[in-house]
């Protein structure tokens, strides 16, 4: 497994790097798969009004899937602990769902490359202006595969190409619990009643 540890607005000491490497390695033992890469980014917010300035981001990439966790704490070691525990839970969840999923071989072969979706930050920081663009590759997925990807990324929503209809859909977490699915109104496929 390949793990990189980097710092933003912080110099990563050897002790902190070793700690992060050990915690991420232990968290990923749950899921023995190759290739598995992990990126750990540690950063500190300098604003004294922020209660938990130490932030640990862990991004795992395996078999075309991305698992991303971000945790903030008052201490960097605590942030790494919580983030790595969350990664272990996400990997257990992923492993369980993939094993139980009847299309697990299709899921493992799915070509989802997060490196082809760069973030572009706009120059203007106005309140009403668009300040960030996200480009996504629309990969054909079933609804259950899109739901799994939403959970793995930890996002509130996920845009995908419906494998059956070929149309763009959005799956999202509902505030009251459960998930919602947004489909185009002019879809030519029959809509459930």
N, C-alpha and C positions, 0 to 999 in steps of 0.2 A: 504494500500500500504506500502511496506517495502522499505525504503530508507537508504542506508549507505553512509557516507561521510568519506573519508580517505585522507591522505596526503602522498605525496612522495617528499622527500627532503624539506618538509615543515611541521611545526607543525600547525595543524588546530585549530585556536582559537574558543571559544564558539560562538563569534559573526559571524565568517566566516561560521561555521557549520550551525548556525541558518539561515543565509542568503541563503546558498546553499539549505537547506531543504525547505525553503519557496518558492524559485524560482522554484525548481523541482516540488514541489507539485502543484503550480499554472500552470506550463506548462503541467502537466499530467491531469489536470481537463478536458481538451479537450476530453480525451478518457477514459470514465468510464468503465473499465473492470477489472475483478479480475481473476486470480492473476496478479499483475503488480509489478515488483521489479525494483528498480533503484539503480545503483552504481555510486557514484560521486567520482572521483579521482582528487585531486588538486595537482599540482606540479609546481615547479619553476626551470627553467633552470639557472644555476649559471654563464654561459658564458656571459661576458659583451658585446660581439658582437651581441648577440641575441636581436633584437629590442623589441620583445614581449615575455618576459620570463615567464609570468604567464599563465599556461595552465589548463583548466578545461575540463575533460572528463566525459561524462555522458553516461552510458549504461543502456538501459531499456530492460527488458525481459518480454514478455507477450505472452501467447498462442503459444509458440513455435517459436516466432519471436524475433529478436534482432534489436534494434535501437541504433546506436552508434554515438555520436557527440563529436568532439574535437575542442576547440577554444583556440587561444592564443591571449593575449592582454598584455599591459604594466602593468595593474592592475588586481588583482585576481577577484575583484568584477565585473569588466567589462567583464572578461572572462566568469564568471558564468552567467551574464546577456545574453550575446550573445549565449552561449551554450544552455541555457534553452529556449530562443526564437526559436532556431533552432530545438530543441526537439519538441516544440509545433507545429511548421510547419510540421515536419516529421510525428507526430501523426495525424494531420489533413489530411495530404496526405494519410496516411495509412488507416484511417477511411473511407475516401471518396472512395478509391480504393476497400476496402473490401466490403463496402456496395454496390457499383456498380458492383462488380465482381460476376458473376453468380455462381461461385463455392465457395462462402464465407464460407459455412459450412465445406467443405473439407479443406479449408485454415486454419480455426480455430482449426481443429483436427490434423493438420500435426505435427508429432513429430520431431522437430528440436531442439536439445539440444546443445547449444553453449559450455556448460561445458565439452563436450566430445571432444572438439577441442583445446587441449592445445598448446601454443606456446613453442617451445624449442629453446633456444638461444645457438648457437654454441660457443665453447670456443675461437676459432680463430677469430680475427677481421681483417683479411687480405682483401685487396680490391677485389681480384679475388675469394675468398672463399665464400661458402654459409655460411651466418651468422645467418640465421633464418629459421626454419622449421615450417610449419603450417600444421596441420593434420585436415582434414575435414571429417565429415560424409556425404556421398553422399546420399542425400534424393531424392527420385523420385518427380520431380516437372514438371509442364507444363511450357512452355516458359513464359507465363504471370506471373506465380507465382515466377519464378526465377528472372524476371525483377523487380517485387515488392520487393523481398528480397534484390536485389542489391541496390535499392534506399533506403531501410530502413537502411541498413548497411552503406551507404555512400561510398561504395567501387567502384573502377573503373571496377572491374570484379567480376564474381561470378561463381564458378564451381558447377555443379549440375548433377544429373542423370536424363536424359530425361524420363518422365513418359511413353511416347508412344514407344520409341525405346529401352529403357533400356541402352542407351549408355551415356558416359560422354560427356557433353557439357560445353561450357564457354560462358557466356554472358558478354559483355563489353561496356563501353561508348566510342563512337568514338570521336576523337578530333574535327571533323567538325560538331558534333551534332548527335543525334540519338544513336542507339545501334547497335552492331554487335553480331552475334552468330557464334561461332566456333563449328562445328560438325566434327566427324571423317569422313575422305574421304571414307573409306570402309563401311560406313553405308548402311545397307541393305534396309533402308526405302527410298522411292522416295524423291529426292531432288527437291525443287522448282526451276523452270527455271529462 
